[in-house]
């Protein structure tokens, strides 16, 4: 009887996870397997893929578009980490120091409201704002700075920066809420003790809030690092990598060689290397967390 | 007499930042009610005459894509939450051989970025003959949402006391009964939060739908990108219609959040979602 019961529970357990696994095998594990194995073939989507060893990876070493993309990606990562950490943290601090709880809730909600605008609309909107006769140049003209007018997306020297800097004032609602929850988690006794030692205002921010929010900082830094490597929509929609290759990034290169040229094998090789880079950062991050706790 | 207290410096900074955060909303709105001629004159002012017909023109172009997106996402998120909660319950409260290895197998998917599977998925769905139908997106979306949702729900179920389930078992309830009458009702708030996060992700998805769907099944994001700024009067593009489409595109999420905003803000701010 006991054994039979155990058997029954085990069967029930499998029955509960079976639907999930059917979907995962079909639409996750199999595609992952195809991506990993495809990287070593000349797969073109129609003919049977042939194993070509490391040829795709050798080609990457001499691919000039890829090296330009990598440089762009590094600049992008640096900017996106700063922009996803600094403005949301400042806003979280300011809201946290508002005295009335009701007002705090109001501010939090108001900063979250803009997320109802679909991300793609933000990208399309900024493409329009950056146009030669767009709003940004109109504003510059209006305030007498007409000499600063530029072709924001058409000038290869500034197009990359224009794309990275869209979305002013860069207050990600999600990051702001994460920082805010971190600040809320600081124990009252610690704050009182700090007050006695004279740590108020700016001193408090640097001596107390920032050190105690390190887990939140680390989470957001790693997420924005990973996110910026995967960020294909802005360059794809705003410039498609142009002018020239000035706004190309590795993921856009992967996408275009696969979908436009049909070189799936090579595209998967680029994707595989990007995946390994992201995995490395994630594991490093986990190790750091473990060694501290 | 009560004195009116002015906001402190910090609050002034918040108000200025809020002003800039909402500037795009202002920009989209004022231009959504402009004629092409008004738009060409300035994109920044409020027009003297509001051209509401832009909205009917925009609605004609994006009503079908909005319906497509809503149908695809509603079905996908429903099954994501149901299947994930079943698995999360099994991983949290039932014991069976290989449980931990199977959970690790799911957990490892959190490390797989979407771009790695994008191209193989695209080719696979084409091969299955599913492209140009709702299923082209629904099936991969259901698979794609599992790992994260299972992870969040399992964390939640782990915290539910075991006595709760023991008591039901003594009363003769089987696992399916426990799942439907105890687990599901208790997890409605957390399911709502992960549901919103899934909806928000899928609502913004662009690449897979742009690769797989024909015009009849086009989703909202694809329709917005390919919105033809058709030449209106005076040979000027119909930017007013485009802006009206952006406003209409934001309405569904605005409705969703106006009902569930507190749930969402509290859910993240309380730290129940950890990665």
Interface residues (C-beta under 8 A of the other chain):
Chain A: X9 X10 X11 X12 X13 X14 X16 X17 X19 X20 X21 X23 X24 X26 X27 X28 X30 X31 X32 X34 X35 X38 X45 X87 X90 X91 X94 X95 X97 X98 X105 X107 X108 X109 X110 X111 X112 X113 X114 X115 X116 X117 X118 X119 X120 X121 X122 X124 X125 X128 X129 X134 X135 X138 X139 X142 X168 X169 X171 X174 X177 X178 X180 X181 X184 X185 X219 X223 X226 X229 X230 X232 X233 X237 X251 X254 X255 X258 X259 X264 X267 X268 X271 X272 X274 X275 X278 X279 X282
Chain B: X10 X11 X13 X14 X17 X18 X20 X21 X22 X24 X25 X27 X28 X42 X43 X44 X83 X84 X86 X87 X89 X90 X91 X94 X95 X96 X97 X99 X102 X106 X109 X111 X112 X113 X114 X115 X116 X117 X118 X119 X120 X121 X122 X123 X124 X139 X140 X142 X143 X144 X146 X147 X150 X174 X175 X176 X179 X200 X203 X204 X206 X207 X211 X220 X221 X224 X225 X239 X246 X249 X250 X253 X254 X257 X261 X264 X265 X268 X269 X270 X271 X275
